[in-house]
Amino acid sequence: MSRPLDINTIKHQEANQASWEACKGALSGAFKWGVASAMLGGIGYAVSPIYRGLTIQFKVYIQMSGMVLGGMLEADHRIREYEKTMRMRRRIAADQAMWREFEETYGKDEDE
């Protein structure tokens, strides 16, 4: 027998779902920005004697910096989109509840 969901369970589920969205965003952002950083690093290696003279540790640091920045930006974007979606779902549920209460109180429209 399933028990009804209380508010803490619902909030916990939403928090878990939001964290998974952030993780997916971080991974996709790190990948996209990592590829872009690698391409820029390749171009820098091909045309810049200054870049070629950098140590491997600093080149790795530059690559990782791009990946971390991309991961943060994309995770933040995904969280904001998730919050927007959840606000819209709550608004729709509240409107439906209001109309359901209205129809129970005053009855349905005769045209329907």
C-alpha positions, -999 to 999 in steps of 0.1 A, spaced: 0 0 0 15 33 -10 14 62 14 5 97 4 34 120 -4 41 146 22 57 180 15 92 169 27 92 139 3 82 161 -26 108 187 -17 134 160 -14 125 145 -48 127 180 -64 161 186 -48 174 153 -62 160 160 -96 175 195 -96 209 181 -85 208 156 -114 200 184 -138 230 204 -125 252 174 -129 241 168 -165 247 205 -172 281 204 -156 292 174 -176 279 188 -209 294 222 -203 328 208 -193 328 187 -224 318 216 -248 342 241 -232 369 214 -229 367 208 -267 368 245 -273 398 249 -250 416 221 -267 410 236 -301 423 270 -290 453 252 -274 460 235 -307 458 268 -325 480 284 -299 505 257 -302 506 260 -340 509 298 -343 523 311 -310 559 306 -298 548 319 -264 522 291 -260 547 265 -272 572 277 -245 547 272 -217 551 243 -194 528 213 -197 515 219 -162 504 254 -172 488 241 -204 469 216 -184 458 243 -160 445 264 -189 426 235 -203 411 226 -169 402 262 -163 381 263 -195 364 230 -185 356 242 -150 342 275 -162 321 257 -188 308 232 -163 298 260 -139 280 281 -165 261 252 -180 251 238 -146 238 272 -136 219 275 -168 203 241 -163 193 248 -127 177 281 -138 157 263 -166 147 236 -141 135 262 -116 115 279 -144 99 246 -153 90 238 -117 75 273 -112 53 268 -143 42 234 -131 32 247 -97 14 276 -113 -6 252 -135 -14 230 -106 -26 259 -85 -48 272 -114 -63 237 -119 -70 234 -82 -87 268 -82 -109 259 -112 -117 226 -97 -128 243 -65 -148 269 -85 -166 242 -104 -174 222 -72 -188 254 -56 -207 268 -86 -211 239 -109 -199 234 -144 -207 256 -173 -239 245 -191 -222 250 -225 -199 220 -219 
